[in-house]
Amino acid sequence: MSLGGKSRKGRSRNGENLDVWCVYNKVALSQSLRQIATGVQDVVGLACNKTLVASAVQTAAKRYRST
């Protein structure tokens, strides 16, 4: 199983919860993208790298920009 990419409707395939989890780890825990990617692999069991984590953070930022 892997993470990343876009679904047919242009939405993130990794899901809102994973996007938010990545943001939490980046902001609240001050983890690097590499540390977050390793955590995703260890905790969730998804193949992940720092590029995909950065994409998840950007997706969450776009989703919550107005709040």
Helices and strands as residue ranges (DSSP letters): H 16-27, H 33-43, H 50-63
